[in-house]
Amino acid sequence: MNHKTPRQWIKTAEKAERPEAVAESAKGADIAALRKQVRELEMERDTLRRAAKDFAGETNR
C-alpha cells in the first residue's frame, strides 16, 4: 500500500462528512428542477393567453 493512501481516505471521509458539499449539490439539482418547472409554466401561461385572445376575438364578431 502506498504511504499516501490512508491520507487520501481521510480526505475523502472529511469531504463526505461536510454537509455543505451535499447541500450544494442538492441546491443545484433543486435549482435545475425549478427552472425546468418555470419554463413549463411559462409555456402553459402563453398557451392560455393565446387561447383567451382567440376566444375573446370570436365572441366579439
Predicted model as a PDB file, atoms N, CA, C, CB and O in Angstrom, pLDDT in the B-factor column:
MODEL        1                                                                  
ATOM      1  N   MET A   1       0.856  -1.174   0.000  1.00 73.00           N  
ATOM      2  CA  MET A   1       0.000   0.000   0.000  1.00 73.00           C  
ATOM      3  C   MET A   1       0.901   1.236   0.000  1.00 73.00           C  
ATOM      4  CB  MET A   1      -0.973  -0.001   1.233  1.00 73.00           C  
ATOM      5  O   MET A   1       1.911   1.304   0.700  1.00 73.00           O  
ATOM      6  N   ASN A   2       0.499   2.186  -0.797  1.00 74.00           N  
ATOM      7  CA  ASN A   2       1.219   3.449  -0.901  1.00 74.00           C  
ATOM      8  C   ASN A   2       1.054   4.226   0.405  1.00 74.00           C  
ATOM      9  CB  ASN A   2       0.710   4.284  -2.115  1.00 74.00           C  
ATOM     10  O   ASN A   2       0.004   4.145   1.041  1.00 74.00           O  
ATOM     11  N   HIS A   3       2.068   4.967   0.804  1.00 78.00           N  
ATOM     12  CA  HIS A   3       2.011   5.730   2.061  1.00 78.00           C  
ATOM     13  C   HIS A   3       1.008   6.885   1.986  1.00 78.00           C  
ATOM     14  CB  HIS A   3       3.400   6.275   2.408  1.00 78.00           C  
ATOM     15  O   HIS A   3       0.601   7.408   3.023  1.00 78.00           O  
ATOM     16  N   LYS A   4       0.608   7.288   0.785  1.00 79.00           N  
ATOM     17  CA  LYS A   4      -0.364   8.378   0.635  1.00 79.00           C  
ATOM     18  C   LYS A   4      -1.808   7.890   0.693  1.00 79.00           C  
ATOM     19  CB  LYS A   4      -0.129   9.102  -0.675  1.00 79.00           C  
ATOM     20  O   LYS A   4      -2.721   8.700   0.854  1.00 79.00           O  
ATOM     21  N   THR A   5      -2.027   6.614   0.567  1.00 84.00           N  
ATOM     22  CA  THR A   5      -3.376   6.066   0.506  1.00 84.00           C  
ATOM     23  C   THR A   5      -4.202   6.382   1.753  1.00 84.00           C  
ATOM     24  CB  THR A   5      -3.308   4.573   0.308  1.00 84.00           C  
ATOM     25  O   THR A   5      -5.337   6.837   1.612  1.00 84.00           O  
ATOM     26  N   PRO A   6      -3.693   6.165   2.958  1.00 82.00           N  
ATOM     27  CA  PRO A   6      -4.518   6.489   4.143  1.00 82.00           C  
ATOM     28  C   PRO A   6      -4.911   7.971   4.194  1.00 82.00           C  
ATOM     29  CB  PRO A   6      -3.760   6.117   5.427  1.00 82.00           C  
ATOM     30  O   PRO A   6      -6.020   8.311   4.606  1.00 82.00           O  
ATOM     31  N   ARG A   7      -4.000   8.841   3.776  1.00 84.00           N  
ATOM     32  CA  ARG A   7      -4.313  10.286   3.786  1.00 84.00           C  
ATOM     33  C   ARG A   7      -5.432  10.583   2.800  1.00 84.00           C  
ATOM     34  CB  ARG A   7      -3.055  11.132   3.437  1.00 84.00           C  
ATOM     35  O   ARG A   7      -6.298  11.413   3.076  1.00 84.00           O  
ATOM     36  N   GLN A   8      -5.422   9.911   1.648  1.00 86.00           N  
ATOM     37  CA  GLN A   8      -6.496  10.102   0.679  1.00 86.00           C  
ATOM     38  C   GLN A   8      -7.825   9.613   1.241  1.00 86.00           C  
ATOM     39  CB  GLN A   8      -6.175   9.373  -0.629  1.00 86.00           C  
ATOM     40  O   GLN A   8      -8.868  10.222   1.001  1.00 86.00           O  
ATOM     41  N   TRP A   9      -7.787   8.524   1.981  1.00 82.00           N  
ATOM     42  CA  TRP A   9      -9.013   8.012   2.613  1.00 82.00           C  
ATOM     43  C   TRP A   9      -9.562   9.031   3.609  1.00 82.00           C  
ATOM     44  CB  TRP A   9      -8.740   6.662   3.326  1.00 82.00           C  
ATOM     45  O   TRP A   9     -10.769   9.260   3.690  1.00 82.00           O  
ATOM     46  N   ILE A  10      -8.645   9.633   4.362  1.00 84.00           N  
ATOM     47  CA  ILE A  10      -9.059  10.625   5.354  1.00 84.00           C  
ATOM     48  C   ILE A  10      -9.687  11.837   4.661  1.00 84.00           C  
ATOM     49  CB  ILE A  10      -7.854  11.064   6.222  1.00 84.00           C  
ATOM     50  O   ILE A  10     -10.729  12.333   5.090  1.00 84.00           O  
ATOM     51  N   LYS A  11      -9.050  12.307   3.590  1.00 82.00           N  
ATOM     52  CA  LYS A  11      -9.602  13.450   2.856  1.00 82.00           C  
ATOM     53  C   LYS A  11     -10.986  13.131   2.306  1.00 82.00           C  
ATOM     54  CB  LYS A  11      -8.664  13.856   1.712  1.00 82.00           C  
ATOM     55  O   LYS A  11     -11.890  13.964   2.375  1.00 82.00           O  
ATOM     56  N   THR A  12     -11.152  11.949   1.771  1.00 83.00           N  
ATOM     57  CA  THR A  12     -12.447  11.537   1.226  1.00 83.00           C  
ATOM     58  C   THR A  12     -13.498  11.496   2.324  1.00 83.00           C  
ATOM     59  CB  THR A  12     -12.339  10.162   0.543  1.00 83.00           C  
ATOM     60  O   THR A  12     -14.627  11.946   2.131  1.00 83.00           O  
ATOM     61  N   ALA A  13     -13.120  10.952   3.481  1.00 80.00           N  
ATOM     62  CA  ALA A  13     -14.057  10.868   4.604  1.00 80.00           C  
ATOM     63  C   ALA A  13     -14.428  12.257   5.114  1.00 80.00           C  
ATOM     64  CB  ALA A  13     -13.454  10.035   5.743  1.00 80.00           C  
ATOM     65  O   ALA A  13     -15.581  12.501   5.466  1.00 80.00           O  
ATOM     66  N   GLU A  14     -13.463  13.158   5.154  1.00 78.00           N  
ATOM     67  CA  GLU A  14     -13.746  14.522   5.609  1.00 78.00           C  
ATOM     68  C   GLU A  14     -14.705  15.233   4.664  1.00 78.00           C  
ATOM     69  CB  GLU A  14     -12.447  15.323   5.732  1.00 78.00           C  
ATOM     70  O   GLU A  14     -15.595  15.959   5.108  1.00 78.00           O  
ATOM     71  N   LYS A  15     -14.527  15.027   3.362  1.00 74.00           N  
ATOM     72  CA  LYS A  15     -15.437  15.643   2.397  1.00 74.00           C  
ATOM     73  C   LYS A  15     -16.843  15.092   2.548  1.00 74.00           C  
ATOM     74  CB  LYS A  15     -14.938  15.420   0.971  1.00 74.00           C  
ATOM     75  O   LYS A  15     -17.819  15.833   2.433  1.00 74.00           O  
ATOM     76  N   ALA A  16     -16.952  13.791   2.804  1.00 71.00           N  
ATOM     77  CA  ALA A  16     -18.263  13.159   2.950  1.00 71.00           C  
ATOM     78  C   ALA A  16     -18.972  13.639   4.208  1.00 71.00           C  
ATOM     79  CB  ALA A  16     -18.120  11.639   2.981  1.00 71.00           C  
ATOM     80  O   ALA A  16     -20.201  13.674   4.254  1.00 71.00           O  
ATOM     81  N   GLU A  17     -18.213  14.007   5.217  1.00 70.00           N  
ATOM     82  CA  GLU A  17     -18.802  14.457   6.479  1.00 70.00           C  
ATOM     83  C   GLU A  17     -19.289  15.899   6.414  1.00 70.00           C  
ATOM     84  CB  GLU A  17     -17.796  14.315   7.597  1.00 70.00           C  
ATOM     85  O   GLU A  17     -20.071  16.329   7.261  1.00 70.00           O  
ATOM     86  N   ARG A  18     -18.830  16.647   5.411  1.00 71.00           N  
ATOM     87  CA  ARG A  18     -19.225  18.056   5.310  1.00 71.00           C  
ATOM     88  C   ARG A  18     -20.606  18.155   4.685  1.00 71.00           C  
ATOM     89  CB  ARG A  18     -18.197  18.865   4.480  1.00 71.00           C  
ATOM     90  O   ARG A  18     -20.775  17.811   3.516  1.00 71.00           O  
ATOM     91  N   PRO A  19     -21.584  18.612   5.427  1.00 66.00           N  
ATOM     92  CA  PRO A  19     -22.929  18.736   4.859  1.00 66.00           C  
ATOM     93  C   PRO A  19     -23.022  19.821   3.796  1.00 66.00           C  
ATOM     94  CB  PRO A  19     -23.926  19.021   5.954  1.00 66.00           C  
ATOM     95  O   PRO A  19     -23.942  19.809   2.978  1.00 66.00           O  
ATOM     96  N   GLU A  20     -22.074  20.764   3.799  1.00 67.00           N  
ATOM     97  CA  GLU A  20     -22.124  21.835   2.799  1.00 67.00           C  
ATOM     98  C   GLU A  20     -21.986  21.268   1.396  1.00 67.00           C  
ATOM     99  CB  GLU A  20     -21.022  22.872   3.059  1.00 67.00           C  
ATOM    100  O   GLU A  20     -22.666  21.714   0.472  1.00 67.00           O  
ATOM    101  N   ALA A  21     -21.103  20.283   1.234  1.00 63.00           N  
ATOM    102  CA  ALA A  21     -20.881  19.709  -0.091  1.00 63.00           C  
ATOM    103  C   ALA A  21     -22.146  19.017  -0.589  1.00 63.00           C  
ATOM    104  CB  ALA A  21     -19.703  18.715  -0.061  1.00 63.00           C  
ATOM    105  O   ALA A  21     -22.514  19.141  -1.757  1.00 63.00           O  
ATOM    106  N   VAL A  22     -22.797  18.298   0.298  1.00 63.00           N  
ATOM    107  CA  VAL A  22     -24.040  17.616  -0.076  1.00 63.00           C  
ATOM    108  C   VAL A  22     -25.134  18.638  -0.318  1.00 63.00           C  
ATOM    109  CB  VAL A  22     -24.473  16.613   1.017  1.00 63.00           C  
ATOM    110  O   VAL A  22     -25.919  18.505  -1.257  1.00 63.00           O  
ATOM    111  N   ALA A  23     -25.189  19.651   0.523  1.00 69.00           N  
ATOM    112  CA  ALA A  23     -26.215  20.682   0.387  1.00 69.00           C  
ATOM    113  C   ALA A  23     -26.049  21.441  -0.921  1.00 69.00           C  
ATOM    114  CB  ALA A  23     -26.163  21.652   1.570  1.00 69.00           C  
ATOM    115  O   ALA A  23     -27.041  21.766  -1.573  1.00 69.00           O  
ATOM    116  N   GLU A  24     -24.821  21.728  -1.314  1.00 73.00           N  
ATOM    117  CA  GLU A  24     -24.582  22.455  -2.562  1.00 73.00           C  
ATOM    118  C   GLU A  24     -25.043  21.655  -3.762  1.00 73.00           C  
ATOM    119  CB  GLU A  24     -23.106  22.797  -2.706  1.00 73.00           C  
ATOM    120  O   GLU A  24     -25.652  22.209  -4.678  1.00 73.00           O  
ATOM    121  N   SER A  25     -24.763  20.356  -3.774  1.00 74.00           N  
ATOM    122  CA  SER A  25     -25.191  19.551  -4.918  1.00 74.00           C  
ATOM    123  C   SER A  25     -26.711  19.418  -4.931  1.00 74.00           C  
ATOM    124  CB  SER A  25     -24.529  18.156  -4.882  1.00 74.00           C  
ATOM    125  O   SER A  25     -27.323  19.385  -5.998  1.00 74.00           O  
ATOM    126  N   ALA A  26     -27.319  19.341  -3.757  1.00 78.00           N  
ATOM    127  CA  ALA A  26     -28.775  19.267  -3.679  1.00 78.00           C  
ATOM    128  C   ALA A  26     -29.402  20.590  -4.129  1.00 78.00           C  
ATOM    129  CB  ALA A  26     -29.223  18.921  -2.241  1.00 78.00           C  
ATOM    130  O   ALA A  26     -30.439  20.596  -4.792  1.00 78.00           O  
ATOM    131  N   LYS A  27     -28.773  21.697  -3.769  1.00 84.00           N  
ATOM    132  CA  LYS A  27     -29.271  23.010  -4.199  1.00 84.00           C  
ATOM    133  C   LYS A  27     -29.228  23.125  -5.724  1.00 84.00           C  
ATOM    134  CB  LYS A  27     -28.439  24.146  -3.551  1.00 84.00           C  
ATOM    135  O   LYS A  27     -30.160  23.631  -6.348  1.00 84.00           O  
ATOM    136  N   GLY A  28     -28.141  22.653  -6.302  1.00 85.00           N  
ATOM    137  CA  GLY A  28     -28.004  22.712  -7.751  1.00 85.00           C  
ATOM    138  C   GLY A  28     -29.090  21.915  -8.448  1.00 85.00           C  
ATOM    139  O   GLY A  28     -29.649  22.361  -9.450  1.00 85.00           O  
ATOM    140  N   ALA A  29     -29.391  20.733  -7.919  1.00 87.00           N  
ATOM    141  CA  ALA A  29     -30.447  19.901  -8.503  1.00 87.00           C  
ATOM    142  C   ALA A  29     -31.807  20.556  -8.322  1.00 87.00           C  
ATOM    143  CB  ALA A  29     -30.446  18.499  -7.869  1.00 87.00           C  
ATOM    144  O   ALA A  29     -32.642  20.529  -9.227  1.00 87.00           O  
ATOM    145  N   ASP A  30     -32.030  21.146  -7.151  1.00 90.00           N  
ATOM    146  CA  ASP A  30     -33.298  21.833  -6.900  1.00 90.00           C  
ATOM    147  C   ASP A  30     -33.481  23.022  -7.837  1.00 90.00           C  
ATOM    148  CB  ASP A  30     -33.370  22.299  -5.444  1.00 90.00           C  
ATOM    149  O   ASP A  30     -34.567  23.237  -8.376  1.00 90.00           O  
ATOM    150  N   ILE A  31     -32.423  23.785  -8.026  1.00 92.00           N  
ATOM    151  CA  ILE A  31     -32.490  24.949  -8.904  1.00 92.00           C  
ATOM    152  C   ILE A  31     -32.792  24.523 -10.334  1.00 92.00           C  
ATOM    153  CB  ILE A  31     -31.176  25.743  -8.851  1.00 92.00           C  
ATOM    154  O   ILE A  31     -33.604  25.149 -11.015  1.00 92.00           O  
ATOM    155  N   ALA A  32     -32.143  23.464 -10.786  1.00 92.00           N  
ATOM    156  CA  ALA A  32     -32.388  22.977 -12.148  1.00 92.00           C  
ATOM    157  C   ALA A  32     -33.831  22.518 -12.308  1.00 92.00           C  
ATOM    158  CB  ALA A  32     -31.427  21.825 -12.491  1.00 92.00           C  
ATOM    159  O   ALA A  32     -34.465  22.799 -13.325  1.00 92.00           O  
ATOM    160  N   ALA A  33     -34.349  21.816 -11.311  1.00 93.00           N  
ATOM    161  CA  ALA A  33     -35.737  21.346 -11.377  1.00 93.00           C  
ATOM    162  C   ALA A  33     -36.711  22.523 -11.370  1.00 93.00           C  
ATOM    163  CB  ALA A  33     -36.041  20.399 -10.201  1.00 93.00           C  
ATOM    164  O   ALA A  33     -37.701  22.512 -12.101  1.00 93.00           O  
ATOM    165  N   LEU A  34     -36.440  23.523 -10.562  1.00 95.00           N  
ATOM    166  CA  LEU A  34     -37.311  24.694 -10.502  1.00 95.00           C  
ATOM    167  C   LEU A  34     -37.275  25.487 -11.801  1.00 95.00           C  
ATOM    168  CB  LEU A  34     -36.912  25.588  -9.337  1.00 95.00           C  
ATOM    169  O   LEU A  34     -38.306  25.991 -12.246  1.00 95.00           O  
ATOM    170  N   ARG A  35     -36.102  25.604 -12.411  1.00 96.00           N  
ATOM    171  CA  ARG A  35     -36.007  26.311 -13.690  1.00 96.00           C  
ATOM    172  C   ARG A  35     -36.803  25.584 -14.769  1.00 96.00           C  
ATOM    173  CB  ARG A  35     -34.536  26.452 -14.121  1.00 96.00           C  
ATOM    174  O   ARG A  35     -37.466  26.215 -15.592  1.00 96.00           O  
ATOM    175  N   LYS A  36     -36.733  24.267 -14.759  1.00 96.00           N  
ATOM    176  CA  LYS A  36     -37.500  23.482 -15.724  1.00 96.00           C  
ATOM    177  C   LYS A  36     -38.995  23.710 -15.507  1.00 96.00           C  
ATOM    178  CB  LYS A  36     -37.156  21.975 -15.604  1.00 96.00           C  
ATOM    179  O   LYS A  36     -39.749  23.878 -16.466  1.00 96.00           O  
ATOM    180  N   GLN A  37     -39.418  23.714 -14.241  1.00 97.00           N  
ATOM    181  CA  GLN A  37     -40.824  23.929 -13.926  1.00 97.00           C  
ATOM    182  C   GLN A  37     -41.272  25.329 -14.364  1.00 97.00           C  
ATOM    183  CB  GLN A  37     -41.069  23.735 -12.418  1.00 97.00           C  
ATOM    184  O   GLN A  37     -42.382  25.498 -14.869  1.00 97.00           O  
ATOM    185  N   VAL A  38     -40.416  26.319 -14.173  1.00 97.00           N  
ATOM    186  CA  VAL A  38     -40.745  27.684 -14.589  1.00 97.00           C  
ATOM    187  C   VAL A  38     -40.950  27.737 -16.100  1.00 97.00           C  
ATOM    188  CB  VAL A  38     -39.631  28.671 -14.161  1.00 97.00           C  
ATOM    189  O   VAL A  38     -41.904  28.354 -16.574  1.00 97.00           O  
ATOM    190  N   ARG A  39     -40.057  27.091 -16.863  1.00 97.00           N  
ATOM    191  CA  ARG A  39     -40.212  27.074 -18.323  1.00 97.00           C  
ATOM    192  C   ARG A  39     -41.533  26.435 -18.727  1.00 97.00           C  
ATOM    193  CB  ARG A  39     -39.046  26.323 -18.980  1.00 97.00           C  
ATOM    194  O   ARG A  39     -42.230  26.943 -19.605  1.00 97.00           O  
ATOM    195  N   GLU A  40     -41.879  25.315 -18.084  1.00 97.00           N  
ATOM    196  CA  GLU A  40     -43.127  24.638 -18.413  1.00 97.00           C  
ATOM    197  C   GLU A  40     -44.337  25.512 -18.088  1.00 97.00           C  
ATOM    198  CB  GLU A  40     -43.221  23.312 -17.663  1.00 97.00           C  
ATOM    199  O   GLU A  40     -45.284  25.588 -18.872  1.00 97.00           O  
ATOM    200  N   LEU A  41     -44.301  26.164 -16.938  1.00 97.00           N  
ATOM    201  CA  LEU A  41     -45.415  27.025 -16.544  1.00 97.00           C  
ATOM    202  C   LEU A  41     -45.532  28.245 -17.456  1.00 97.00           C  
ATOM    203  CB  LEU A  41     -45.247  27.474 -15.092  1.00 97.00           C  
ATOM    204  O   LEU A  41     -46.641  28.685 -17.759  1.00 97.00           O  
ATOM    205  N   GLU A  42     -44.408  28.791 -17.892  1.00 97.00           N  
ATOM    206  CA  GLU A  42     -44.450  29.922 -18.815  1.00 97.00           C  
ATOM    207  C   GLU A  42     -45.059  29.508 -20.148  1.00 97.00           C  
ATOM    208  CB  GLU A  42     -43.043  30.492 -19.030  1.00 97.00           C  
ATOM    209  O   GLU A  42     -45.816  30.269 -20.750  1.00 97.00           O  
ATOM    210  N   MET A  43     -44.731  28.302 -20.611  1.00 97.00           N  
ATOM    211  CA  MET A  43     -45.314  27.813 -21.856  1.00 97.00           C  
ATOM    212  C   MET A  43     -46.826  27.626 -21.708  1.00 97.00           C  
ATOM    213  CB  MET A  43     -44.651  26.489 -22.275  1.00 97.00           C  
ATOM    214  O   MET A  43     -47.588  27.980 -22.608  1.00 97.00           O  
ATOM    215  N   GLU A  44     -47.253  27.078 -20.587  1.00 97.00           N  
ATOM    216  CA  GLU A  44     -48.690  26.906 -20.345  1.00 97.00           C  
ATOM    217  C   GLU A  44     -49.398  28.257 -20.284  1.00 97.00           C  
ATOM    218  CB  GLU A  44     -48.928  26.126 -19.039  1.00 97.00           C  
ATOM    219  O   GLU A  44     -50.482  28.424 -20.844  1.00 97.00           O  
ATOM    220  N   ARG A  45     -48.782  29.213 -19.605  1.00 97.00           N  
ATOM    221  CA  ARG A  45     -49.360  30.553 -19.495  1.00 97.00           C  
ATOM    222  C   ARG A  45     -49.516  31.187 -20.874  1.00 97.00           C  
ATOM    223  CB  ARG A  45     -48.485  31.446 -18.595  1.00 97.00           C  
ATOM    224  O   ARG A  45     -50.559  31.763 -21.182  1.00 97.00           O  
ATOM    225  N   ASP A  46     -48.481  31.079 -21.700  1.00 97.00           N  
ATOM    226  CA  ASP A  46     -48.539  31.661 -23.035  1.00 97.00           C  
ATOM    227  C   ASP A  46     -49.626  31.002 -23.880  1.00 97.00           C  
ATOM    228  CB  ASP A  46     -47.185  31.530 -23.727  1.00 97.00           C  
ATOM    229  O   ASP A  46     -50.333  31.676 -24.629  1.00 97.00           O  
ATOM    230  N   THR A  47     -49.752  29.701 -23.755  1.00 96.00           N  
ATOM    231  CA  THR A  47     -50.790  28.978 -24.490  1.00 96.00           C  
ATOM    232  C   THR A  47     -52.173  29.449 -24.050  1.00 96.00           C  
ATOM    233  CB  THR A  47     -50.648  27.455 -24.279  1.00 96.00           C  
ATOM    234  O   THR A  47     -53.047  29.678 -24.886  1.00 96.00           O  
ATOM    235  N   LEU A  48     -52.372  29.593 -22.756  1.00 96.00           N  
ATOM    236  CA  LEU A  48     -53.670  30.054 -22.250  1.00 96.00           C  
ATOM    237  C   LEU A  48     -53.959  31.489 -22.664  1.00 96.00           C  
ATOM    238  CB  LEU A  48     -53.717  29.938 -20.731  1.00 96.00           C  
ATOM    239  O   LEU A  48     -55.106  31.832 -22.952  1.00 96.00           O  
ATOM    240  N   ARG A  49     -52.934  32.330 -22.697  1.00 95.00           N  
ATOM    241  CA  ARG A  49     -53.136  33.712 -23.141  1.00 95.00           C  
ATOM    242  C   ARG A  49     -53.588  33.746 -24.602  1.00 95.00           C  
ATOM    243  CB  ARG A  49     -51.838  34.532 -22.964  1.00 95.00           C  
ATOM    244  O   ARG A  49     -54.513  34.473 -24.965  1.00 95.00           O  
ATOM    245  N   ARG A  50     -52.906  32.932 -25.444  1.00 94.00           N  
ATOM    246  CA  ARG A  50     -53.297  32.889 -26.853  1.00 94.00           C  
ATOM    247  C   ARG A  50     -54.720  32.371 -27.010  1.00 94.00           C  
ATOM    248  CB  ARG A  50     -52.328  32.011 -27.651  1.00 94.00           C  
ATOM    249  O   ARG A  50     -55.491  32.888 -27.818  1.00 94.00           O  
ATOM    250  N   ALA A  51     -55.061  31.359 -26.242  1.00 93.00           N  
ATOM    251  CA  ALA A  51     -56.416  30.801 -26.318  1.00 93.00           C  
ATOM    252  C   ALA A  51     -57.444  31.832 -25.853  1.00 93.00           C  
ATOM    253  CB  ALA A  51     -56.525  29.515 -25.464  1.00 93.00           C  
ATOM    254  O   ALA A  51     -58.523  31.928 -26.437  1.00 93.00           O  
ATOM    255  N   ALA A  52     -57.131  32.589 -24.830  1.00 93.00           N  
ATOM    256  CA  ALA A  52     -58.053  33.608 -24.335  1.00 93.00           C  
ATOM    257  C   ALA A  52     -58.242  34.709 -25.376  1.00 93.00           C  
ATOM    258  CB  ALA A  52     -57.539  34.206 -23.012  1.00 93.00           C  
ATOM    259  O   ALA A  52     -59.356  35.200 -25.561  1.00 93.00           O  
ATOM    260  N   LYS A  53     -57.166  35.099 -26.056  1.00 91.00           N  
ATOM    261  CA  LYS A  53     -57.274  36.121 -27.087  1.00 91.00           C  
ATOM    262  C   LYS A  53     -58.145  35.618 -28.241  1.00 91.00           C  
ATOM    263  CB  LYS A  53     -55.875  36.524 -27.599  1.00 91.00           C  
ATOM    264  O   LYS A  53     -58.997  36.347 -28.747  1.00 91.00           O  
ATOM    265  N   ASP A  54     -57.923  34.365 -28.651  1.00 90.00           N  
ATOM    266  CA  ASP A  54     -58.719  33.781 -29.731  1.00 90.00           C  
ATOM    267  C   ASP A  54     -60.189  33.714 -29.330  1.00 90.00           C  
ATOM    268  CB  ASP A  54     -58.198  32.375 -30.094  1.00 90.00           C  
ATOM    269  O   ASP A  54     -61.071  34.050 -30.121  1.00 90.00           O  
ATOM    270  N   PHE A  55     -60.446  33.283 -28.110  1.00 88.00           N  
ATOM    271  CA  PHE A  55     -61.820  33.166 -27.642  1.00 88.00           C  
ATOM    272  C   PHE A  55     -62.487  34.543 -27.574  1.00 88.00           C  
ATOM    273  CB  PHE A  55     -61.860  32.483 -26.265  1.00 88.00           C  
ATOM    274  O   PHE A  55     -63.645  34.698 -27.963  1.00 88.00           O  
ATOM    275  N   ALA A  56     -61.757  35.526 -27.083  1.00 86.00           N  
ATOM    276  CA  ALA A  56     -62.301  36.882 -26.993  1.00 86.00           C  
ATOM    277  C   ALA A  56     -62.565  37.424 -28.369  1.00 86.00           C  
ATOM    278  CB  ALA A  56     -61.352  37.810 -26.235  1.00 86.00           C  
ATOM    279  O   ALA A  56     -63.540  38.149 -28.566  1.00 86.00           O  
ATOM    280  N   GLY A  57     -61.728  37.095 -29.331  1.00 83.00           N  
ATOM    281  CA  GLY A  57     -61.919  37.561 -30.701  1.00 83.00           C  
ATOM    282  C   GLY A  57     -63.148  36.915 -31.333  1.00 83.00           C  
ATOM    283  O   GLY A  57     -63.839  37.568 -32.115  1.00 83.00           O  
ATOM    284  N   GLU A  58     -63.437  35.682 -31.027  1.00 75.00           N  
ATOM    285  CA  GLU A  58     -64.600  35.000 -31.581  1.00 75.00           C  
ATOM    286  C   GLU A  58     -65.903  35.540 -30.997  1.00 75.00           C  
ATOM    287  CB  GLU A  58     -64.499  33.504 -31.327  1.00 75.00           C  
ATOM    288  O   GLU A  58     -66.914  35.568 -31.699  1.00 75.00           O  
ATOM    289  N   THR A  59     -65.912  35.966 -29.750  1.00 69.00           N  
ATOM    290  CA  THR A  59     -67.143  36.445 -29.134  1.00 69.00           C  
ATOM    291  C   THR A  59     -67.470  37.867 -29.567  1.00 69.00           C  
ATOM    292  CB  THR A  59     -67.033  36.377 -27.620  1.00 69.00           C  
ATOM    293  O   THR A  59     -68.623  38.285 -29.467  1.00 69.00           O  
ATOM    294  N   ASN A  60     -66.484  38.618 -30.046  1.00 64.00           N  
ATOM    295  CA  ASN A  60     -66.718  39.992 -30.457  1.00 64.00           C  
ATOM    296  C   ASN A  60     -67.215  40.093 -31.892  1.00 64.00           C  
ATOM    297  CB  ASN A  60     -65.458  40.795 -30.298  1.00 64.00           C  
ATOM    298  O   ASN A  60     -67.573  41.188 -32.329  1.00 64.00           O  
ATOM    299  N   ARG A  61     -67.251  39.025 -32.624  1.00 58.00           N  
ATOM    300  CA  ARG A  61     -67.650  39.056 -34.021  1.00 58.00           C  
ATOM    301  C   ARG A  61     -69.136  39.079 -34.177  1.00 58.00           C  
ATOM    302  CB  ARG A  61     -67.088  37.887 -34.753  1.00 58.00           C  
ATOM    303  O   ARG A  61     -69.639  39.107 -35.300  1.00 58.00           O  
TER     304      ARG A  61                                                      
ENDMDL                                                                          
END                                                                             
